[in-house]
Amino acid sequence: MSTFLSYLHHESEANLLKLLGWLTPAEETRWQEIKATFRENLRNSGAGQLLQMLDKLESIAGGLSGIREALNCDS
């Protein structure tokens, strides 16, 4: 596993340099696919599900604040 992580780190560094503006259109398309897959995997992971839940709770709290404000204005 250590060899894989070392390879991943090296490849990530190389990819970062490529992203500074040297991507061909085909490479840009592939990069977009990689990012979409990463986001999908994150959404399906435990951390991603936690973030989704927190986002929904924040939306609920915002809705409740709106209701509270509306009720206070009517008083």
SULURFEN-V586722 format. One record per residue. N is the residue number from 0. RES is the residue in three letters. PSI is psi in degrees with one decimal (NA if undefined). Layout:
# SULURFEN-V586722
n-><N N>
res-><RES RES>
psi-><PSI PSI>
This chain:
# SULURFEN-V586722
n-><0 1 2 3 4 5 6 7 8 9 10 11 12 13 14 15 16 17 18 19 20 21 22 23 24 25 26 27 28 29 30 31 32 33 34 35 36 37 38 39 40 41 42 43 44 45 46 47 48 49 50 51 52 53 54 55 56 57 58 59 60 61 62 63 64 65 66 67 68 69 70 71 72 73 74>
res-><MET SER THR PHE LEU SER TYR LEU HIS HIS GLU SER GLU ALA ASN LEU LEU LYS LEU LEU GLY TRP LEU THR PRO ALA GLU GLU THR ARG TRP GLN GLU ILE LYS ALA THR PHE ARG GLU ASN LEU ARG ASN SER GLY ALA GLY GLN LEU LEU GLN MET LEU ASP LYS LEU GLU SER ILE ALA GLY GLY LEU SER GLY ILE ARG GLU ALA LEU ASN CYS ASP SER>
psi-><-37.4 -40.2 -41.1 -44.9 -38.7 -44.4 -43.4 -43.7 -46.8 -45.0 -36.0 -42.1 -43.0 -39.9 -35.6 -43.7 -38.1 -34.8 -8.6 11.9 9.3 22.1 137.1 165.6 -38.9 -39.7 -37.4 -42.6 -45.6 -40.7 -41.5 -39.1 -42.0 -45.2 -39.9 -42.0 -41.4 -45.5 -40.6 -43.6 -38.4 -42.3 -35.3 -7.6 168.4 -42.4 -41.1 -39.8 -36.7 -43.2 -39.3 -42.4 -43.8 -38.2 -42.2 -40.2 -37.8 -40.0 -42.2 -44.3 -39.9 -40.7 -41.3 -36.2 -40.2 -41.5 -43.7 -44.7 -41.3 -40.5 -36.9 -32.2 -33.0 -20.1 NA>
